[in-house]
Amino acid sequence: MIPYPQGVHRQADEKSLLLSLAAALPRTYAILFYSTDVRFGWVVLGLSLFVPWVGMAGLAGVVAAAGLAWLLKVDRGWIRTGFALFNPLLACSAITLAGRVGGWAPGVMGVLWAAAVVLALLLTVGMQGWIGSRVGLSVQSLPAVMVVGLLHFTGIGAGGQGTGEAFAAGIQADLLCMPDVLRGFFRAFAAMVFQASDVIGILVYVALVMSSPLGALMATTGYVAGAAALHLLGWPLNAAGTAWCGYNFLLAGVALGAGYQVPNRSSLVLAAAGGGMTALVAVALSVGLAGLGLSPGAMPYNLVVLGTMAALRLLPRPAGLHASPWTTLQPEATVRMVQIKALRFPDYYTPAVFLPCAGERVITQGFDGLLTHRGGWRHALDFEVPGAAGSWDPGSGDLREFGIFETPVYCPVACVVVAVENHVADNPVGHNNPEANWGNHVILRAEAGFHVLLAHFLQGSVAVVAGQRLRDGAYLGNCGNSGRSPVPHLHLHVQAGPLPGAPTLPFVLKHYIERDAASGLPTYHLSGVPQQTCVIRPALPAADLHACFSGWLPGTYAFENGDDTEEVRLEFDDAGRYGLESSRHRDRLTLFLSEGVLYAEPYEGGASGVLAMMSIVLARVPCIAEPTVVWHEVVAAAPFLHGVRRLCHDLCDPFLAVAVLHYRYAVVADDDGYRLTAELERADQALTRLAPKRLQARIQGRAAVVAINGETCGGREIQISLKKSK
């Protein structure tokens, strides 16, 4: 019932069935609510045992299905995450409850229980292969619904009476003071563990709120909308009116609002719409199945969720909805990941190119320039060398007075050369050649699909030919003054098509350093569009600093963290990313290198461990090692918030704005490595006392981070040092 089978965990290839089963048990029960919280799973498992014969039947079904899946060599990741096991859990629990209510003989119940294990597992594997390959969705609980419907008739044929009111057998622990409307609501949650108890329903709901406030909000929204729709159809708003199908409403809400979608305002509306639609489908199915002696079970929510998501997958951009990119995170973490990444990488989907030159350049005309960068050609940049004659000043008339004249031009992207012009004569200073507007130029088709045009090369200097494949940084030619160019300059723009003169597209420069006009201090930019008069230069990598991170060795690193020792295990995944896991806190952090920059994925662990400090000091590290260069980064504030404040942010951030901490960074070389510093902006220091106010990390050799020192906003000293590695 999770959106899609989770990826294989690091431990998924272990040879022990018992270890896999221990990992799978809580996850199997958590999946019932689209959750990945292990603690919540244990709570649900414990509450399911309040009706022992049903709870034990479900638990035994999970164990038996895990053993069968192991023998059949089902993907170990499917076993460990519980994806292959939750349908056997549902089928075994439901068929046992139906047998108890219907008075089936113990032998019949035993046979049907075993059949439920086998059929539910096989249908899960088989149907997932079909549904997953076609629409990329989970089978949800369809296998369990089909198996229970089939075995229901088998049980009746074996001599049982059967009943459509299976949930009536639960423990009746009613709270007399509870309004009927609330009783129906909590009974829906109790039904998720095959019980009909107010108390159990309240406990399940409280556990869900503590585990995932957003999941509880979406489930509540789905139930309220479904119950309202049911009431409009003539059903009473009480336990008797909603108990038979109310759990469908909450499942539709949590699935559509927080399971398949990143929670936000639009997904909240979708959760309400899904709950209401599920009520209509439930009523229709109840009429259609009445003649067969069956209740709709969980079929209404399955049909609505799968139908809705299959339709949304066919739409290019459903308004305001964002499909969840992670199935291993809680909804709150998913929201933060999406919002933080949008802040950190605002130009992620915009064509990006490197600076096509070495050394400093001044932007003499930017986007929407006053002269030629207008209309359909508004997204373009002109470069000159600062301090020379430039900026359209003809000077004495000598082309060589312009610092950019005859300087090399480098390829800004990995690409294929599409077209080259190399025979246009250079203009005298102050003259134009409008008939050959672009002058000597090169058009490149980037690997990402867009085209790049560089214009006004020196006549005869272009050193590439059409069809040639180039890496970024390859030499293209020298800057000249050909075409519509009164003074030497380099023109750069991005366009969709391969023909010169095609309309331009928005684009950004990446990995450049901008010199502040007032202070002269340089600031590193991951990406951006420099404005006219900005002075910029490429960010040249420091090989030694890059080697510290690229050569970081896998293994176990023991750190002294204050008075304690904390072990951190480092491994690589299939994509070459670093995965760090703390043995003490069970926190996890993912790091990766790209284009000479180390990035840390948003962190979701505790506030005081080694990985919490690494997640800040290594949030983004461009390997440039220039002592005067600074850069800025944002990190999630949630790991450093607790109690009511954390709960409020978990609930409100998806609908408002994520809480972030702004840090300022710098890196300098020292005798045996590098010192990396991070300082929290003053405006953010009052947000939380647990967040680091300042940090300094020592980067050295193939052990990378060997020490971290600093202070929190609350005044606590941070002292972390590498003790040993193995």
Order of alpha helices (4+ residues) and beta strands (2+ residues): alpha-alpha-alpha-alpha-alpha-alpha-alpha-alpha-alpha-alpha-alpha-alpha-alpha-alpha-alpha-beta-beta-beta-beta-beta-beta-beta-beta-beta-beta-beta-beta-beta-beta-alpha-beta-beta-beta-beta-beta-alpha-beta-beta-alpha-beta-beta-beta-beta-beta
